[in-house]
């Protein structure tokens, strides 16, 4: 995993000291040894002769703009069938209840996942992981949550762990068994939560299947008290908290995330000023998902400008899933962040790289182009940062490098 990247165009690295700042580094070279960045710009230029003497392989960047690989801290890649029919129904005015009564919604994903052969499901997830890489994303957080049974929640996490060892993309797993309450437990919710606590979490810890615990915290899905219960159970097994919060209603999910010292609270379309203030004080990352609002045909997005002005740290994510955001393209998310949430290109790219790393607790490993960081890079056929969202998703990197490995994308 040694590499000398020469003839780079602009190299922009997210500042670790100043949020939303993407300074341009002087020099045209990046030296990678053992999969990690050793020197950048002028420092790499000085080390180049020594690297050449030792036979480090070279890559000609051909003047490409160099950025860190995207860090997507909220995805749901483990599912079987698509839900395009549901998408069409929603666009034609059918309500969520009508779609659910017609067999759509999360329960349709549950049914198709449980029916899928294991090998088929694994290959589908593998293809999605490779597509993330093609689009410049080198790190993802991947959730369970469509299994909604002890067996299939564990299966989802096991597949992600297996694929993390087989594919050149960094994956961190999240247990989202509290994505919903399975219909067979609607009259006995306590039993589902007991199974999460007593049957799923001990296995997750024993097999090291996940890094995070999550819940869909909404009054008609998982209540505040239930969310806190599940999160604290996960914390007792060594998992860090990430929450679906304040998406549908201003319910206090962001404030709960702050009290739990969560890594991030995600969605936040309906968060109020008190919730913003509490999250900022707690250092909890605001993981914003403009693709979900866009895909659902909604006009209200999370209040990014209020969050930035309050001193909050934003991560941008795709929320890739079959129902509410069938989007894997972080470049498209950048377009939505800039056009709909009025973030600058510099703010949005920072949030999609180092911001995402902070939302995963990986800010010392990836999301930055500095000595000591993993060589997770994307080379873009561009000259300026603001061109990336300007292309509205209609662009791909010319090269992707993951852990110093040049990928054929």
Rosetta blueprint (number, residue, H / E / L):
1 X L
2 X L
3 X E
4 X E
5 X E
6 X E
7 X L
8 X L
9 X L
10 X L
11 X E
12 X E
13 X E
14 X E
15 X L
16 X L
17 X L
18 X L
19 X L
20 X L
21 X L
22 X E
23 X E
24 X E
25 X E
26 X L
27 X L
28 X L
29 X L
30 X E
31 X E
32 X E
33 X E
34 X L
35 X L
36 X E
37 X E
38 X E
39 X E
40 X E
41 X L
42 X H
43 X H
44 X H
45 X H
46 X H
47 X H
48 X H
49 X H
50 X H
51 X H
52 X H
53 X H
54 X L
55 X L
56 X L
57 X L
58 X E
59 X E
60 X E
61 X L
62 X L
63 X L
64 X L
65 X E
66 X E
67 X E
68 X E
69 X L
70 X E
71 X E
72 X E
73 X E
74 X E
75 X E
76 X L
77 X L
78 X L
79 X L
80 X L
81 X L
82 X L
83 X L
84 X H
85 X H
86 X H
87 X H
88 X H
89 X H
90 X H
91 X H
92 X L
93 X L
94 X L
95 X L
96 X H
97 X H
98 X H
99 X H
100 X H
101 X H
102 X L
103 X L
104 X L
105 X L
106 X H
107 X H
108 X H
109 X H
110 X H
111 X H
112 X H
113 X H
114 X H
115 X H
116 X L
117 X L
118 X H
119 X H
120 X H
121 X H
122 X H
123 X H
124 X H
125 X H
126 X H
127 X H
128 X H
129 X H
130 X H
131 X H
132 X H
133 X H
134 X H
135 X L
136 X L
137 X E
138 X E
139 X E
140 X E
141 X E
142 X E
143 X E
144 X L
145 X L
146 X L
147 X L
148 X L
149 X L
150 X H
151 X H
152 X H
153 X H
154 X H
155 X H
156 X H
157 X H
158 X H
159 X H
160 X H
161 X H
162 X H
163 X H
164 X H
165 X H
166 X H
167 X L
168 X L
169 X L
170 X E
171 X E
172 X E
173 X E
174 X E
175 X E
176 X E
177 X E
178 X E
179 X L
180 X L
181 X L
182 X L
183 X H
184 X H
185 X H
186 X L
187 X L
188 X L
189 X H
190 X H
191 X H
192 X H
193 X H
194 X H
195 X H
196 X H
197 X H
198 X H
199 X H
200 X H
201 X H
202 X H
203 X H
204 X H
205 X H
206 X H
207 X H
208 X L
209 X L
210 X L
211 X L
212 X E
213 X E
214 X E
215 X E
216 X E
217 X E
218 X E
219 X L
220 X L
221 X L
222 X E
223 X L
224 X H
225 X H
226 X H
227 X H
228 X H
229 X H
230 X H
231 X H
232 X H
233 X H
234 X H
235 X H
236 X H
237 X L
238 X L
239 X L
240 X E
241 X E
242 X E
243 X E
244 X E
245 X E
246 X L
247 X L
248 X L
249 X L
250 X L
251 X L
252 X L
253 X H
254 X H
255 X H
256 X H
257 X H
258 X H
259 X H
260 X L
261 X L
262 X L
263 X L
264 X E
265 X E
266 X E
267 X E
268 X L
269 X L
270 X L
271 X L
272 X L
273 X H
274 X H
275 X H
276 X H
277 X H
278 X H
279 X H
280 X H
281 X H
282 X H
283 X L
284 X L
285 X E
286 X E
287 X E
288 X E
289 X L
290 X H
291 X H
292 X H
293 X H
294 X H
295 X H
296 X L
297 X L
298 X L
299 X L
300 X L
301 X L
302 X L
303 X L
304 X H
305 X H
306 X H
307 X H
308 X H
309 X H
310 X L
311 X L
312 X L
313 X L
314 X E
315 X E
316 X E
317 X L
318 X L
319 X L
320 X E
321 X L
322 X L
323 X L
324 X L
325 X L
326 X L
327 X L
328 X L
329 X L
330 X H
331 X H
332 X H
333 X H
334 X H
335 X H
336 X H
337 X H
338 X H
339 X H
340 X H
341 X L
342 X L
343 X L
344 X L
345 X H
346 X H
347 X H
348 X H
349 X H
350 X H
351 X H
352 X H
353 X L
354 X H
355 X H
356 X H
357 X H
358 X H
359 X H
360 X L
361 X L
362 X L
363 X L
364 X L
365 X L
366 X L
367 X L
368 X L
369 X L
370 X L
371 X L
372 X L
373 X L
374 X E
375 X L
376 X L
377 X E
378 X E
379 X E
380 X E
381 X L
382 X L
383 X L
384 X L
385 X L
386 X H
387 X H
388 X H
389 X H
390 X H
391 X L
392 X L
393 X L
394 X L
395 X L
396 X L
397 X L
398 X L
399 X E
400 X E
401 X E
402 X E
403 X L
404 X L
405 X E
406 X E
407 X E
408 X L
409 X L
